[in-house]
Amino acid sequence: MEKRTFIKTGLLGISAFLFSKKAFSLEYYPNRSDKKWAVLYATWCGSARDAGVWISEGMDGIANVFDVRENPDLSQYDHVVIGGAIRAGTTSQQLQEYLMKNREVLKTRIRGYFVVCGNMMRPVGPEQTSGFIDNHLAQICGVNNVPSKVFLGRVTFGLMEPDVRKQMQEMPGIKEYDNLSRAECMAFGREVMAKV
Ligand SMILES: Cc1cc2nc3c(=O)[nH]c(=O)nc-3n(C[C@H](O)[C@H](O)[C@H](O)COP(=O)(O)O)c2cc1C
């Protein structure tokens, strides 16, 4: 390649990277489907991202998986699963704002909800489903009666913002753990798909 062409191509590449606002979902799998599925998640430390990817794996990988920070346009999808990590009893402000802003687009497309929480390492039950899903995600979206699941997540101090890590490490009884189950996430993906 000529030096001038090489420089031009490089500059074009850099500007495309800097100015592109397009959301890129995770497309790890070769399978295609006639129905378009998306999983949207909000995470701080990655457990909700992994849950989202594993939910898609349960669907044989046909769902594109988006971080809410990408601000994806989900109007081109037929079916959407929405989920997020829990801090102080709620999902992230950014997810809540996205859901409110995109209520109209999402209301005919939502097929499932999930959250990932710590629940002080105790098993989850109806209380968490009602608090994190029925009275939180489903209420914001205005869509009920779709499958939902509360997963236990992870605590990894090294992935937290420094001030949060310090606070967490000072809390009595808090230690690192990993309770997120790929098998449970995949089963939920299968459950959601079977309902459609
Ligand atoms: C600052 C902070 C606050 C949290 N608050 C809650 C909470 O209110 N309820 C709960 O069940 N879990 C809580 N957790 C646990 C997280 O939900 C759990 O670690 C989850 O896996 C985090 O998901 P993420 O890795 O996708 O961010 C909290 C964790 C942190 C770090």
The ligand as a MOL file (V3000), in Angstrom:
LIG
                    3D

  0  0  0     0  0            999 V3000
M  V30 BEGIN CTAB
M  V30 COUNTS 31 33 0 0 0
M  V30 BEGIN ATOM
M  V30 1 C -22.6490 -0.8950 46.2990 0
M  V30 2 C -23.4420 -2.1750 46.1560 0
M  V30 3 C -24.7620 -2.1850 46.5480 0
M  V30 4 C -25.5040 -3.3630 46.4420 0
M  V30 5 N -26.8200 -3.3620 46.8300 0
M  V30 6 C -27.5210 -4.4980 46.7710 0
M  V30 7 C -28.8830 -4.5230 47.2130 0
M  V30 8 O -29.4700 -3.5220 47.5940 0
M  V30 9 N -29.5380 -5.7150 47.1810 0
M  V30 10 C -28.9480 -6.8620 46.7550 0
M  V30 11 O -29.5780 -7.9150 46.7780 0
M  V30 12 N -27.6670 -6.8560 46.2750 0
M  V30 13 C -26.9420 -5.7190 46.2830 0
M  V30 14 N -25.6500 -5.6990 45.8290 0
M  V30 15 C -25.0640 -6.9030 45.2490 0
M  V30 16 C -25.0870 -6.8460 43.7110 0
M  V30 17 O -26.4190 -6.8110 43.2340 0
M  V30 18 C -24.3470 -8.0460 43.1280 0
M  V30 19 O -23.0030 -7.9530 43.4860 0
M  V30 20 C -24.4840 -8.1300 41.6240 0
M  V30 21 O -23.8960 -9.3320 41.1820 0
M  V30 22 C -23.8400 -6.9590 40.9380 0
M  V30 23 O -24.0720 -7.0360 39.5590 0
M  V30 24 P -23.0390 -6.4410 38.4840 0
M  V30 25 O -21.7740 -7.2610 38.6210 0
M  V30 26 O -23.7010 -6.6850 37.1750 0
M  V30 27 O -22.8380 -5.0120 38.7790 0
M  V30 28 C -24.9070 -4.5440 45.9230 0
M  V30 29 C -23.5630 -4.5000 45.5190 0
M  V30 30 C -22.8400 -3.3280 45.6220 0
M  V30 31 C -21.4020 -3.3220 45.1740 0
M  V30 END ATOM
M  V30 BEGIN BOND
M  V30 1 1 1 2
M  V30 2 1 2 3
M  V30 3 2 2 30
M  V30 4 2 3 4
M  V30 5 1 4 5
M  V30 6 1 4 28
M  V30 7 2 5 6
M  V30 8 1 6 7
M  V30 9 1 6 13
M  V30 10 2 7 8
M  V30 11 1 7 9
M  V30 12 1 9 10
M  V30 13 2 10 11
M  V30 14 1 10 12
M  V30 15 2 12 13
M  V30 16 1 13 14
M  V30 17 1 14 15
M  V30 18 1 14 28
M  V30 19 1 15 16
M  V30 20 1 16 17
M  V30 21 1 16 18
M  V30 22 1 18 19
M  V30 23 1 18 20
M  V30 24 1 20 21
M  V30 25 1 20 22
M  V30 26 1 22 23
M  V30 27 1 23 24
M  V30 28 2 24 25
M  V30 29 1 24 26
M  V30 30 1 24 27
M  V30 31 2 28 29
M  V30 32 1 29 30
M  V30 33 1 30 31
M  V30 END BOND
M  V30 END CTAB
M  END
